[in-house]
Amino acid sequence: MHIIGIGGIGMSAIAAILYHLDYYVQGSDIRLNSNIERLKKLGIKVYAEHDAHNIDQAHTVIYSSAIKSDNVELIAAIEANKTVMHRSEILAKLMEGKYVIAVSGSSGKTTTTAMIASILDSAGIDATVIVGGILKAYKSNAKFGKDNVFLIEADESDGTMLKISANVAVVTSINGEHVDYYITLDNIKRSFCHFLRKADHAILSDSINIGYCEDNLTTFGLQDSNVKAINIRQHTNNVMFDVFYHGCSVSNVVLSNAIGMHKVINALAAISVAVKLGISEDNIKKGLYEFKGVDRRFAIIAEINGIKLIEDDAHHPDEINAAIAAARLVTVEKVLGIIEIFRFVRVYNFFDEFVKVFKLFDYIILTPIPDNNFIQGYDVTDIQEVLLNNGFKNVQILNDSMLIARFISDFASSGDVVLFIGDDGNVARLAQETVEKMQ
């Protein structure tokens, strides 16, 4: 099997599972990253460029929605009458005959999936896991399991979640992210409703109002939910809380490697799944206590001269707001943001929301948008101009780790938090290089 764009977070996970199922797997990607290095260690061949001849020996070619129709490998596969499968189709194939737990949502789905995986491990359930982040427990975004349970983070960005028939379906949150694909927020809500309706059991955050009230529904959250948390206490790097569900209570649940109220809500989603599976209270508590976290999900990457440097994969203004709120829990000092907005269309869709949330920082550095689809009036320079005109002077645009390191050293002091926010690309590189230069 040949996978186009094999280095992507979702495609690399599929490659790893196919490898463990004894398929011959190869792929291509024009960007070298840690996902590709991990696959190469398994012995998977990865071509560093797209070329029609790369697929000569492949019977099946797999692609994702990120691959454009003019990709030379995709065209060659179609012309050669090879089996061509979209990512969602191969996932459906992998899940055939399995007990499927699918986690979707606009935000929080990666961490929630990771928490469910930790609980399953504690319960002795050897599930196959595919997730959109690197789980620290596995040092990977995939785990091949021998039991019949298949846990997957169901991507909503291109409607992949709608092609998954889950036994248990979870929706963590809904916002306007990916409205460029769905056109309207109402369409997004309808899609999530359809995803839940297809499942045997539906699990939904109590903060979501999409008119879903079927008999298969379990709600979770901080309000009047089926599964809710009270008495929440944030500690240095963990959260303790009590849980009430279906007339039962569990006291002193400790969620390790977690900061912020949004992590508690993720844990409630995971607990809801565990309760539905009949997992014991002891194993639920054990799984959350042993939770190791996910790379780039409010992950502390260094502490230098008392300054905490933290990476977070936030994209949407709501996610950035949650990251700031979490940072305010660990410091009463300044919070600085080094932020990359990955696409111009995201600025177009949420310009005012970005401006509003950026004002919550004490200082922000914006990096250039790495997107060829430029939209006039919706660049970081336009955001900077509006911030300056509204009296927020602590904003500049940089894309050099030496300059960023120098700025942090000059401006930040012990007790401050620096958030590196954005996709696992340029801003992740800047974070690592900045740490190296500051050390």
N, C-alpha and C positions, 0 to 999 in steps of 0.2 A: 504494500500500500504506500502511495506517495501522498504526502500532506503538504499542500501549498501554504506557506506562512506558518511553518511548523514551530517557530519560536514564540508565537502568541501564547498568552497565558492559558487559554482554553484549548488550543490545538496541541500544545506540548503535553497537556494532561491526557488528551485522547491518545497521542502517540505512545505515552508511557503505558497506558492500559492495554492498547493493542499489542505492544511488545510483550507484556506479561501474559497475554493470551496466545503467544507463540506465532503471531503474524510477523512476516518480514516487513519492517517499517523503514521508510526513508522520507526525506522531505527537503524543502528548500525555504530559505529566508534570506533577505538581503541585509538583515540587521543581526549581528552577533549579540547574544545576551546570555544571561545565566541559565535561562531555560534550555537553550541550545547546548550549553556546556554540560548540563545535567543529562540530556539525551545522548550526547556523544559518549559519556561515561558508560552508558548502557550498551554502546556499540551501534547506535543508530546513525546512519549516514545522513549528513545534512549538507546540501549544496548551498554555496554562499551567493548564488545568483539564480534568477529564474531563466530557464532555458528549455526549449521544447524537448531536447534530447534527455533531459533529466527524468522524464517519465517513460522512456522507452521500455524498460523492464517491468513497469508497474501494471498490474491488472485493474487496480482501483485507484482513483484520484479523489482526494478529499479536499474541499475548500470551505471557506467561511464567507460571511457577508462582507468581510473586509477586503476580499479579493475581487478586483474589478473584472468585468466581462472581457476586457481586452488582454488579460494576462496570458502570456504566450503558452504557459503550461496548461492552463484551462482550455484554451483554444485547441491545442494539440491533442488533449485527451478526448475532447468532443469529436474532433475530426477523425481520430483513430478508433472511434466507437468503443472506447474504454468505459468501464463503469465509473460514473462521476457522481459523487455523493456530497451533499451539503453537510456541514458539521452536525446539524440537527438530525439528519438521517442516520449518520453513523452512531450518534448517541442513542437514538431509538433502538438501533440494532443491538448495541451493547447492553441495553436495559431490558431486552426481551426476557420474560420469565422471571424477572427480579422483583423484589419488594422495594419499590422506589420511594425515596424521600426526596422531594424537590423543593429547594429554597429559592425564592425569587423576591424581587422588591427593588425599589429605586436605590436604596442604600441599606447597609447592614447585613446584606445576604452572605458575604464572604465570612465575616466574623461569626454569624449565626451558624453557618454550615460547619465552621471549625469547632464551635462549641458542641454541636450535635455529635461530630466525629469523636471528640474527647469523651463524651458520655457513652457512646457506643463502645469505645475501647475499654472503658472502665467496666462496662457490663459484659465484657467478653464477646462482643459481637464483632466479627472480623468483616467489616463492610468494605466494599469498593467505594472509593471516594474520589470525586472530581470537584475541584474548587478553584475559584478565580483569584487565588493568592497563594503565597508560600506558607504552608502551615509549619510552624516551628517544630512541632512534634514529629513531623515526617521529613522536614527539610525538603519538601516537595509540594506540588499542587495536585498530586494524585497518589492514591494508594490502591493497590490491587488486593482485594480481600477474597477469602475462600467461602464466606457465607453468602446467603442469598440476598442480602441487603445491599442496595445501591443508593448511596447518598450523593446528590448532585446539586451544585449551585446552578440554578436555571436562569440563563441569561435572558433578560427582557429587552435588550437593546435592539434586537432584530426580530423579535417574535419567536425565538427558539423555544421559550417556555411553553408556548401554545402547542408544540409538537410533542410534549412530554405528557404521558399518562401516568400520573403519580398515585401511589396509594395514600401518601400523606403530602399535601401541598402547603407550603408556608409562604405568606407574603409579609415581609418585614416593614415595608413603608412604600408610599407612593408620592412622587412629586413629578414635576414636568420634565425631568431629564429624558432625553430621547424623543422629545416632542417633534423633532425634525423627521423621525421615522413614523410616528403615530399621527401626526398632523395636529391633533387636539388632545387636551388633558382628558376629556371624556372618552376618547378612544383608548387611552392608556388604562383608564379605570375599567372599561368594558373588557379589555384584554385580560386584566388580572382577575376579573370575575369569572371569565371563561376558564382560565387556568385553575381556579379553585373549584369550579363546578364539575370539572372533569375528574377530580380526585375523590377517593373514598372518604378521606378526612381532610378538612380545610382548617388551617390555622392562620389567624389574621390579627394584626395589631389593632388594639382598641382605638388608636388614633386615626384609623382609616375609615372614611365614610364613603363606601361605594355601593351602598344599598344591598349588600350581600347578607342574607339572613337564612340560609338554608339549614336544614337539620344537621348537616355534617360539620357545622362550624364550631370551633373553639377560639375564643378571643384571649389575648394576653396584653398586659400593659400595667399601667399605674392607676387606672380608674376602676370602674365596676366591671371587671373582667372575670372570665372563668379561671384564668391563671394570673395572679397579680402579686406585686412585691410591696412590702411595707417596711418601715424601720430600716431604711437604707443608710449605710455608714461607709463613707469613702475613707480608705486608709492609703498608705503611701503608694502601693502598687497593686492593691486589690480592693474589692468592694464586698461588704457583708450585708446581707439582707434576709428577711423572712419571706416565705412564699405561702400563699393560700391558693388552693385549687380544689374544686369540686367538694367542698366541705372539709378538706384536709389541710394541714399546715405543716410546713417544714421550717424549723428555726435555724438561724445562723448559717445560712448558705454562704460559702466563701468563694467568690469568683476571682481567681488569681490572674495576674498580668492584665489588669483592666482598670482603666481610669475613665470616669464619665458615666452619666446617667444613661446614655445611649447604649453602653455596654450591658447595663442591667436589663434593658429592654431586649437586647439580643439574647441574653441568657434566659429570659422568660419565654421567648420563642423556642429555644432549645429544650427547656424544661417541658413545654407543652407537647413537643414531639415525643420526648422520653416518656411522659405520662401516657400518651396514646399508645406507645409500644409496650407499656406494662413494665418498664424498667424501675427497679426499686429506688426508694428515696436515698439509700446509702450510696448506690452507684451514681445517681444523679449528682449528689453532693461531691462524691469522689471525682467525677469527671470534670466538674467545674473548678474544684480545688486544684486539680492537676492540669488545668488548661494553660497552655504555654504561649498562646497568642498567635498572631499572624504578622508576617513581615509587612512593614509599611502601613500598619493599621494602628496609628498613635503609638509607634514603637520608638522607644528611647534608643538612639544609636550612639550617643556619647554624652558625657558630662565633663566639661572642660572649664576649669576655674570657677566651678559652681554654676555654670550655664548649661542647662539641659538642651540638647539638640534632638528634636523629635521628627520622625517622618510620618506622614499620613497621606493616604491615597484619596483624599476628598476631591470631588469634582464639582458637585452642585453647591450653591451657596448654603443650603441647609446643612450639608455635611461639613462645610468649613465652619459654620456657626457651632456645630457640635464639637469640633476639634478645639475651637477657642474656649468653649465652656469647660471642656476637659482640662485644658491648660490652666485656666483660672482656678481649678481645684488643686493644682500642685504648686502654684505660686501666687503670691500677693504682689509680685513685682511685675516687670514689663513682659509682654508677649509680642514677639516679633514674627512676622510671616515672610517666608520666601516662597512665592507662589507662581506656579505655571498653570495657565488655563490652556488646555490642550487643543481646543478647536475654536475657530472664529464663530461658528454657529452657536456655540454655548454662550459666548458673550452676547450675541444677537438675541438669544432667547431670554437671557437673565441679566441684562446689563444693569438695571436698577438694583436688583438683588445683590449683585457683586459689589456695587458701590456701597450699599448699606452695610454689608457684612465686613467689608474691608475697614470701615471706620471703627470696628471693634478692636482692631489691633492697635498697639502703641506705635508700631512702625511696620511698613511693608515694603518689600522689594518684589517687583513684578518682573518675570522673565519673558522674553519674546515668545509669541505663540508659534509652535512648530507645525504650521498647517499651511498647505498651498492654496486652500480655498478662501482667499482673502475676502473680507466683507468690509467695504468702506464705512468708516465711522464706528467700527466695533473691534478696535485693536486695544492693546494695553495702554497705548499712548492716549487714547480717548478716555479710558477709565481714569488714568492719572490726571488728565486735564479736569475732569468733573470733580475728582477728589480735591484737587488744589483750589478750584473755584468755590468749593463748599467749605473751605477752611481747614481741610485735612492736609497739612503740609508734609507729613512724615511718609512720603512715598517717592520711590525712585525706580528706575528700570535698569537692571544689571543682568549680565549673563556670563560672569567670570567668577570662578570660585575664589581666586586670590583676592579680588575686590570685595566679595561677600565676606570672606574670612576676616579681612582687614576691618570691614564695617562692623562686624559682630564684636571683634576685639576692642574697637574704639567706642562703640555705642552701648553694648550690653555689659551687664555686671552680674556678680554672683546672685543667684536666685532667679534670674530671668529665664524665660523659655523661648527657644527659637523653633518655629514650626516650618518644616519643609513640606509643602503641600502640592500635590499634583500626581500625574500619572508616573508609572515606573519607566521613566525615560530620562529626559534632560534634567529634571529637577532631582531625580534620584542620584544621577551622576554628580550634580552640583553638591548634593548633601554629602556624599562620600568624599569628594575632593576637598570640600570645605573642612570636614573633620580632620583629614590628613594634614591640611595646611595649618590648622589651628593647633594641632598636636606637636 
